[in-house]
């Protein structure tokens, strides 16, 4: 169990990156969803023992990560948003180098452990290729291989699917879901689809504050009867957005399809009731963290 207790991080210049975040994260996959600049990466760096908070505690299975980070480092795996590789090393050489840096125990030898990890992330066939020839998805899988070395109980992944094509993203989803069967994986992302595909529970963070903890199903159900969709002329879209909460506006066959959140009142002409999506719930929370978010039933940041 990972427990985050009233975590605060204030940078010089009185910039509050985290403002009293508290979470209880059980075994399995847990999502942390929020826009860029919301404080997700700051939280990830604190959990990984790379940054000290201004105040608060982080406890992993009874050990305070903030007070004694050296005690939990062997139990942690970390895939940061920007993971650096030496492009002229092969995948096998790069992973071996990272295992040595981490001091991972290898009773049967590093070559054997490296081969097992590469097989786990489906990179055996590319082990002798230089990393500079890897696709984005292959590099992420190599990063996961080092993150799970040493069999950590907690794996932190920060924006792991950014820049991946759809096929690579699905492959990465399957790998993360498999790894989450016997450990805690904390997935930090601004991509709603990542959470919808992987996370039984997730939290929403904005401007360093926790807005909600919920499940994808509960988040959608909370908007039941409040979502409407219709076509809008391009010239009318700006005026509509000024008077209604627009969660999505996209082109379908060259025409603007718009989704509105209407907790009360009649829908504009031409709009019909629509089934809520997780993206609707996320955008209602993050775009209106004041009165609208406070009225949303999923608001339970404790």
SEPAKE-884802 format. One record per residue (C-alpha): residue number from 1; residue in one letter; x, y, z. Coordinates in Angstrom, 2 decimals, padded with zeros to 5 digits. Layout:
<atoms>
> num, residu, u, v, w
> NUM, A, X, Y, Z
...
</atoms>
This chain:
<atoms>
> num, residu, u, v, w
> 1, X, 000.00, 000.00, 000.00
> 2, X, 001.27, 003.46, -000.93
> 3, X, -000.03, 006.29, 001.27
> 4, X, 000.46, 009.96, 000.38
> 5, X, -000.36, 012.21, 003.30
> 6, X, -000.99, 015.96, 002.90
> 7, X, 001.90, 016.46, 000.47
> 8, X, 002.95, 020.06, -000.18
> 9, X, 005.69, 021.30, -002.51
> 10, X, 006.45, 025.01, -002.80
> 11, X, 009.21, 026.10, -005.16
> 12, X, 011.21, 029.35, -004.77
> 13, X, 009.09, 032.34, -005.69
> 14, X, 006.12, 030.92, -003.75
> 15, X, 005.10, 028.60, -006.61
> 16, X, 002.91, 025.90, -005.03
> 17, X, 003.27, 022.81, -007.22
> 18, X, 001.41, 020.57, -004.73
> 19, X, -001.17, 021.80, -002.23
> 20, X, -002.02, 019.15, 000.34
> 21, X, -002.34, 016.02, -001.84
> 22, X, -003.47, 012.87, 000.00
> 23, X, -004.01, 009.46, -001.64
> 24, X, -004.16, 005.76, -000.75
> 25, X, -002.98, 003.62, -003.66
> 26, X, -003.48, -000.17, -003.47
> 27, X, -001.97, -003.04, -005.45
> 28, X, -002.60, -002.88, -009.20
> 29, X, -002.82, -000.02, -011.69
> 30, X, -003.73, 003.46, -010.45
> 31, X, -003.97, 006.51, -012.71
> 32, X, -003.04, 010.11, -011.98
> 33, X, -004.74, 012.26, -014.59
> 34, X, -004.25, 015.97, -015.08
> 35, X, -003.27, 018.63, -017.63
> 36, X, 000.34, 019.61, -018.24
> 37, X, 001.60, 021.75, -015.35
> 38, X, -000.88, 020.29, -012.86
> 39, X, 001.81, 018.95, -010.49
> 40, X, 001.90, 015.33, -011.70
> 41, X, 005.62, 015.24, -012.48
> 42, X, 006.48, 016.94, -009.18
> 43, X, 004.51, 014.27, -007.34
> 44, X, 006.21, 011.50, -009.34
> 45, X, 009.67, 012.87, -008.54
> 46, X, 008.84, 013.00, -004.82
> 47, X, 007.56, 009.42, -004.86
> 48, X, 010.73, 008.30, -006.64
> 49, X, 012.88, 009.92, -003.94
> 50, X, 014.33, 012.47, -006.38
> 51, X, 012.75, 015.56, -004.80
> 52, X, 012.01, 016.55, -001.22
> 53, X, 008.53, 017.90, -000.44
> 54, X, 008.02, 021.05, 001.59
> 55, X, 005.87, 019.05, 003.98
> 56, X, 003.87, 015.83, 004.17
> 57, X, 004.66, 012.12, 004.20
> 58, X, 004.84, 009.29, 001.68
> 59, X, 004.65, 005.80, 003.19
> 60, X, 005.24, 002.59, 001.22
> 61, X, 004.41, -000.58, 003.16
> 62, X, 005.18, 001.18, 006.46
> 63, X, 008.41, 002.90, 005.32
> 64, X, 008.51, 006.70, 005.02
> 65, X, 009.97, 007.44, 001.57
> 66, X, 010.59, 011.09, 002.46
> 67, X, 012.47, 010.37, 005.69
> 68, X, 014.35, 007.26, 004.51
> 69, X, 014.46, 007.17, 000.70
> 70, X, 017.46, 004.81, 000.66
> 71, X, 015.33, 002.09, 002.29
> 72, X, 012.76, 002.05, -000.49
> 73, X, 014.88, 002.68, -003.58
> 74, X, 015.49, -001.08, -004.07
> 75, X, 011.69, -001.55, -004.10
> 76, X, 011.04, 001.19, -006.66
> 77, X, 010.97, 001.18, -010.45
> 78, X, 010.79, 004.48, -012.33
> 79, X, 010.18, 005.38, -015.97
> 80, X, 010.35, 009.20, -016.17
> 81, X, 008.76, 011.24, -018.94
> 82, X, 012.12, 011.98, -020.57
> 83, X, 014.30, 008.89, -020.32
> 84, X, 017.81, 009.26, -021.76
> 85, X, 019.48, 006.49, -023.75
> 86, X, 022.91, 006.24, -025.34
> 87, X, 021.89, 005.96, -029.02
> 88, X, 024.96, 004.05, -030.20
> 89, X, 024.62, 001.26, -027.63
> 90, X, 022.56, -001.79, -028.47
> 91, X, 019.43, -002.48, -026.45
> 92, X, 021.27, -005.27, -024.64
> 93, X, 024.25, -003.02, -023.83
> 94, X, 022.03, -000.16, -022.68
> 95, X, 019.98, -002.34, -020.37
> 96, X, 023.11, -004.00, -018.93
> 97, X, 024.56, -000.55, -018.23
> 98, X, 021.37, 000.55, -016.42
> 99, X, 021.28, -002.63, -014.36
> 100, X, 024.84, -001.99, -013.21
> 101, X, 023.99, 001.61, -012.29
> 102, X, 021.00, 000.44, -010.26
> 103, X, 023.05, -002.23, -008.51
> 104, X, 020.46, -004.89, -009.29
> 105, X, 021.30, -008.29, -007.84
> 106, X, 021.80, -010.95, -010.52
> 107, X, 022.67, -014.31, -008.90
> 108, X, 022.81, -016.01, -012.31
> 109, X, 024.72, -013.16, -013.92
> 110, X, 023.78, -009.89, -015.65
> 111, X, 023.64, -011.39, -019.17
> 112, X, 021.00, -013.90, -018.07
> 113, X, 018.95, -011.27, -016.22
> 114, X, 019.21, -008.85, -019.15
> 115, X, 017.99, -011.53, -021.57
> 116, X, 015.04, -012.37, -019.31
> 117, X, 014.02, -008.71, -019.02
> 118, X, 014.27, -008.13, -022.77
> 119, X, 012.11, -011.20, -023.36
> 120, X, 009.57, -009.90, -020.82
> 121, X, 009.14, -006.69, -022.82
> 122, X, 009.30, -008.44, -026.22
> 123, X, 012.63, -006.97, -027.31
> 124, X, 014.68, -010.17, -027.66
> 125, X, 014.75, -009.90, -031.45
> 126, X, 016.04, -006.31, -031.22
> 127, X, 018.61, -006.91, -028.45
> 128, X, 021.61, -006.49, -030.79
> 129, X, 020.22, -003.43, -032.58
> 130, X, 021.41, 000.07, -031.65
> 131, X, 018.93, 002.04, -029.58
> 132, X, 018.92, 004.86, -032.16
> 133, X, 017.12, 002.48, -034.55
> 134, X, 014.32, 001.76, -032.03
> 135, X, 010.83, 003.15, -032.46
> 136, X, 009.27, 005.23, -029.69
> 137, X, 007.37, 002.22, -028.39
> 138, X, 010.50, 000.05, -028.34
> 139, X, 012.35, 002.69, -026.33
> 140, X, 009.50, 002.83, -023.83
> 141, X, 009.57, -000.95, -023.48
> 142, X, 013.33, -000.80, -022.89
> 143, X, 012.66, 001.81, -020.20
> 144, X, 010.10, -000.48, -018.59
> 145, X, 012.64, -003.34, -018.63
> 146, X, 014.99, -001.33, -016.41
> 147, X, 012.09, -000.10, -014.26
> 148, X, 010.97, -003.64, -013.35
> 149, X, 014.50, -004.94, -012.76
> 150, X, 014.95, -006.05, -009.18
> 151, X, 011.23, -006.97, -009.00
> 152, X, 010.05, -003.68, -007.41
> 153, X, 006.79, -003.48, -005.49
> 154, X, 006.09, 000.02, -006.84
> 155, X, 006.59, 001.16, -010.44
> 156, X, 006.11, 004.81, -011.37
> 157, X, 005.56, 005.67, -015.04
> 158, X, 005.27, 009.29, -016.16
> 159, X, 003.50, 010.06, -019.47
> 160, X, 004.52, 006.68, -020.96
> 161, X, 002.43, 006.78, -024.16
> 162, X, 003.10, 010.36, -025.27
> 163, X, 004.28, 010.29, -028.89
> 164, X, 003.45, 006.62, -029.50
> 165, X, 001.46, 005.59, -032.55
> 166, X, -001.84, 003.71, -031.94
> 167, X, -000.35, 000.23, -032.48
> 168, X, 002.58, 000.87, -030.14
> 169, X, 000.23, 002.36, -027.54
> 170, X, -001.96, -000.76, -027.48
> 171, X, 001.14, -002.98, -027.17
> 172, X, 002.35, -000.85, -024.26
> 173, X, -001.09, -001.00, -022.60
> 174, X, -000.96, -004.80, -022.62
> 175, X, 002.52, -004.83, -021.10
> 176, X, 001.58, -002.45, -018.27
> 177, X, -001.62, -004.38, -017.51
> 178, X, 000.37, -007.61, -017.22
> 179, X, 002.96, -006.01, -014.93
> 180, X, 000.23, -004.60, -012.65
> 181, X, -001.04, -008.06, -011.70
> 182, X, 001.40, -008.40, -008.77
> 183, X, 002.65, -004.90, -008.00
> 184, X, 001.48, -001.30, -007.70
> 185, X, 001.89, 000.75, -010.87
> 186, X, 001.23, 004.47, -010.69
> 187, X, 000.51, 005.87, -014.15
> 188, X, 000.80, 009.64, -014.55
> 189, X, -000.72, 010.98, -017.76
> 190, X, -002.72, 013.75, -019.42
> 191, X, -004.17, 011.26, -021.94
> 192, X, -007.66, 010.18, -020.87
> 193, X, -007.53, 007.06, -023.04
> 194, X, -004.58, 005.74, -021.00
> 195, X, -006.70, 005.78, -017.85
> 196, X, -009.82, 004.43, -019.56
> 197, X, -007.88, 001.44, -020.90
> 198, X, -005.76, 000.59, -017.86
> 199, X, -006.90, 001.96, -014.52
> 200, X, -009.64, 000.55, -012.25
> 201, X, -009.21, 003.70, -010.12
> 202, X, -007.70, 007.09, -010.78
> 203, X, -007.31, 010.56, -009.34
> 204, X, -007.64, 013.93, -011.09
> 205, X, -005.18, 016.68, -010.21
> 206, X, -005.21, 020.33, -011.28
> 207, X, -002.99, 023.22, -010.17
> 208, X, -001.48, 021.05, -007.44
> 209, X, -004.83, 020.14, -005.89
> 210, X, -006.60, 016.80, -005.90
> 211, X, -010.03, 017.26, -007.47
> 212, X, -011.39, 013.71, -007.38
> 213, X, -010.66, 010.04, -006.79
> 214, X, -012.99, 007.69, -008.60
> 215, X, -013.37, 004.89, -011.15
> 216, X, -014.00, 005.31, -014.89
> 217, X, -017.51, 003.89, -014.46
> 218, X, -018.40, 006.17, -011.54
> 219, X, -017.05, 009.20, -013.40
> 220, X, -019.24, 008.50, -016.41
> 221, X, -022.30, 007.71, -014.29
> 222, X, -021.92, 011.01, -012.42
> 223, X, -022.70, 012.85, -015.67
> 224, X, -025.75, 010.76, -016.59
> 225, X, -028.45, 012.93, -018.13
> 226, X, -026.23, 016.02, -018.34
> 227, X, -024.43, 015.50, -021.66
> 228, X, -025.80, 016.65, -025.02
> 229, X, -024.40, 016.58, -028.55
> 230, X, -025.27, 018.45, -031.71
> 231, X, -023.99, 020.20, -034.82
> 232, X, -022.97, 023.84, -034.66
> 233, X, -021.95, 026.23, -037.42
> 234, X, -018.37, 027.41, -037.10
> 235, X, -019.46, 031.01, -036.69
> 236, X, -021.70, 030.07, -033.74
> 237, X, -019.18, 027.93, -031.85
> 238, X, -017.44, 030.76, -029.99
> 239, X, -020.76, 032.22, -028.79
> 240, X, -021.94, 028.78, -027.62
> 241, X, -018.69, 028.20, -025.70
> 242, X, -019.15, 031.55, -023.93
> 243, X, -022.48, 030.48, -022.45
> 244, X, -022.11, 026.69, -022.02
> 245, X, -019.46, 024.26, -020.84
> 246, X, -018.20, 022.63, -024.06
> 247, X, -016.35, 019.40, -023.31
> 248, X, -015.52, 018.48, -026.90
> 249, X, -015.73, 020.09, -030.32
> 250, X, -014.52, 018.11, -033.32
> 251, X, -015.14, 017.72, -037.03
> 252, X, -017.23, 014.84, -038.35
> 253, X, -017.46, 014.72, -042.13
> 254, X, -016.49, 018.38, -042.25
> 255, X, -019.14, 019.53, -039.77
> 256, X, -018.66, 020.68, -036.16
> 257, X, -019.96, 018.17, -033.61
> 258, X, -020.10, 019.70, -030.13
> 259, X, -020.68, 018.10, -026.73
> 260, X, -022.14, 020.19, -023.90
> 261, X, -022.41, 019.63, -020.16
> 262, X, -025.82, 020.89, -019.02
> 263, X, -026.52, 020.01, -015.36
> 264, X, -029.69, 022.12, -015.51
> 265, X, -031.82, 023.85, -018.09
> 266, X, -032.86, 022.99, -021.63
> 267, X, -030.45, 022.02, -024.35
> 268, X, -030.02, 024.41, -027.30
> 269, X, -032.02, 023.62, -030.46
> 270, X, -030.54, 020.74, -032.44
> 271, X, -028.87, 019.08, -029.44
> 272, X, -029.82, 015.60, -028.23
> 273, X, -028.93, 013.61, -025.10
> 274, X, -025.63, 011.74, -025.34
> 275, X, -023.93, 009.04, -023.30
> 276, X, -021.18, 010.52, -021.08
> 277, X, -017.55, 009.58, -021.72
> 278, X, -014.59, 009.59, -019.37
> 279, X, -013.17, 012.51, -021.32
> 280, X, -016.37, 014.47, -020.61
> 281, X, -016.00, 013.84, -016.87
> 282, X, -012.33, 014.78, -016.91
> 283, X, -012.92, 018.01, -018.80
> 284, X, -015.85, 019.01, -016.58
> 285, X, -013.56, 018.68, -013.57
> 286, X, -010.45, 020.35, -014.95
> 287, X, -012.09, 023.18, -016.89
> 288, X, -014.38, 024.17, -014.08
> 289, X, -012.66, 023.32, -010.81
> 290, X, -014.90, 025.80, -009.00
> 291, X, -018.66, 025.60, -008.81
> 292, X, -019.20, 022.95, -011.51
> 293, X, -016.60, 020.54, -010.16
> 294, X, -017.85, 021.04, -006.63
> 295, X, -021.34, 020.01, -007.73
> 296, X, -020.09, 016.88, -009.50
> 297, X, -020.87, 013.77, -007.40
> 298, X, -017.44, 012.18, -008.06
> 299, X, -015.64, 014.89, -006.12
> 300, X, -014.07, 012.93, -003.27
> 301, X, -010.43, 013.93, -002.85
> 302, X, -009.55, 012.19, 000.40
</atoms>
